[in-house]
Every structure is written in C-alpha cells, then in structure tokens.
C-alpha cells in the first residue's frame, strides 16, 4: 500500500467518522473526511481517492445522493445496518457494527495498483 493512498470518508455521525479516521490513519492511509456526500464530492481529494467509505446515514440526509456516487468513478464501500440498504447498487457492503479488520483489509486490497480502474 502506498503511504499516500487517500480514502474519502462520508459519515454524518461525528463520533463514528472520527473513529474511522483514526483506524485508517493508524494503518497509514490519508483521509479526507466529510459529513455529507455533497461536501465530499466538492473536496479536491475526491479525484485522488482510491475509494470512498460511505455510511448509509448520508443517504438519509440527501436521498438523491446515491446518484452522486456514480460521478465519483471510484470503488465505494457502503457501511449499512443491513443488506437491504444496498439495493441493486454495485457498491461493496459492510454491515455495522464493524468487526475485526474487514474494512482495513478491503481498503488495502482496493489501493493495490492492480485494483485501480
């Protein structure tokens, strides 16, 4: 994993967002963290991110924001309370509460050179 790999985090809940920031930074990732998808997409880091970690709560705030993810053109890891939140979308889904290192391992795999589109 390159030390400069940027992960875009979109989580409305401040405490959960800070927890994810800490976990990813400890593993050597750079983090661009936002409470909303609109803010994340406006961030200069969005273009350079290897992936986005998006909590389903971001969709409750702005239901039309799911279409925004298509413009990102990056792998998206959706954090959901259950599988029903994923629908037919192609994102990878991890269910909460997160256990073990599943998120870290998935992001490391996505940041490998062969995984980039």
C-alpha positions as CSV (number, residue, x, y, z in Angstrom):
1,X,0.0,0.0,0.0
2,X,1.3,3.4,-0.9
3,X,1.6,5.8,2.0
4,X,-0.2,8.5,0.0
5,X,-3.4,6.4,-0.6
6,X,-6.4,8.7,0.1
7,X,-9.6,7.3,1.4
8,X,-12.7,9.5,1.2
9,X,-15.0,9.1,4.2
10,X,-18.6,10.2,4.2
11,X,-20.2,9.7,7.6
12,X,-22.8,12.1,9.1
13,X,-22.2,10.9,12.7
14,X,-19.2,12.8,14.0
15,X,-18.1,10.2,16.5
16,X,-18.3,7.3,14.1
17,X,-16.5,9.4,11.4
18,X,-13.6,10.2,13.9
19,X,-13.4,6.5,14.7
20,X,-13.0,5.6,11.1
21,X,-10.5,8.4,10.6
22,X,-8.3,7.1,13.4
23,X,-8.5,3.5,12.3
24,X,-7.5,4.3,8.7
25,X,-4.7,6.8,9.7
26,X,-3.2,4.3,12.0
27,X,-2.9,2.0,9.0
28,X,-1.1,4.7,7.0
29,X,-3.9,6.0,4.9
30,X,-4.5,9.7,4.2
31,X,-8.1,10.5,5.0
32,X,-10.5,13.1,3.5
33,X,-13.4,13.1,5.9
34,X,-16.8,14.7,5.4
35,X,-20.3,14.7,6.9
36,X,-22.1,14.8,3.6
37,X,-21.7,13.5,0.1
38,X,-22.0,17.0,-1.4
39,X,-19.1,18.2,0.7
40,X,-17.1,15.1,-0.2
41,X,-17.6,15.5,-3.9
42,X,-16.6,19.2,-3.7
43,X,-13.4,18.2,-2.0
44,X,-10.1,18.3,-4.1
45,X,-9.3,14.9,-2.5
46,X,-12.2,13.2,-4.3
47,X,-10.3,13.0,-7.6
48,X,-7.3,11.3,-5.9
49,X,-9.0,9.0,-3.5
50,X,-8.5,5.2,-4.0
51,X,-12.1,4.6,-2.7
52,X,-14.9,6.1,-0.7
53,X,-16.3,4.7,2.6
54,X,-19.9,5.9,2.8
55,X,-22.3,5.4,5.7
56,X,-25.9,4.8,4.8
57,X,-26.8,7.7,7.0
58,X,-25.5,10.0,4.3
59,X,-28.4,8.8,2.1
60,X,-31.0,9.6,4.7
61,X,-29.8,13.2,4.8
62,X,-29.9,13.5,1.0
63,X,-31.8,10.6,-0.7
64,X,-30.8,11.8,-4.2
65,X,-27.1,11.5,-3.2
66,X,-26.8,7.9,-4.4
67,X,-26.6,9.2,-8.0
68,X,-23.7,11.3,-6.8
69,X,-21.6,8.2,-6.2
70,X,-21.7,7.3,-9.9
71,X,-19.8,10.5,-10.7
72,X,-17.1,9.5,-8.2
73,X,-15.9,6.7,-10.5
74,X,-14.1,5.0,-7.6
75,X,-14.9,1.9,-5.6
76,X,-17.4,2.6,-2.9
77,X,-17.7,0.7,0.4
78,X,-21.2,1.2,1.8
79,X,-21.5,0.8,5.6
80,X,-25.0,-0.4,6.3
81,X,-27.0,-1.7,9.2
82,X,-28.4,-4.4,7.0
83,X,-28.2,-5.7,3.4
84,X,-31.5,-4.1,2.4
85,X,-29.8,-0.7,2.2
86,X,-27.7,-1.8,-0.7
87,X,-30.4,-2.4,-3.2
88,X,-29.2,-3.1,-6.7
89,X,-26.2,-0.8,-6.5
90,X,-22.7,-2.2,-7.2
91,X,-21.1,-0.9,-4.1
92,X,-19.3,-3.3,-1.6
93,X,-21.4,-3.5,1.6
94,X,-20.0,-4.0,5.1
95,X,-22.6,-4.3,7.8
96,X,-22.3,-2.5,11.1
97,X,-21.1,-2.9,13.7
98,X,-17.8,-3.3,12.0
99,X,-15.8,-6.2,13.5
100,X,-12.2,-7.1,13.1
101,X,-10.1,-5.6,10.3
102,X,-12.6,-6.2,7.4
103,X,-12.7,-2.5,6.4
104,X,-8.9,-2.1,6.6
105,X,-8.3,-5.3,4.5
106,X,-10.8,-4.2,1.9
107,X,-9.3,-0.7,1.5
108,X,-5.8,-2.2,1.3
109,X,-7.0,-4.5,-1.5
110,X,-8.6,-1.6,-3.3
111,X,-5.4,0.5,-3.0
112,X,-3.3,-2.1,-4.7
113,X,-2.2,-1.0,-8.2
114,X,-4.0,-3.9,-9.9
115,X,-7.3,-2.9,-8.3
116,X,-7.3,0.6,-9.7
117,X,-9.6,1.1,-12.8
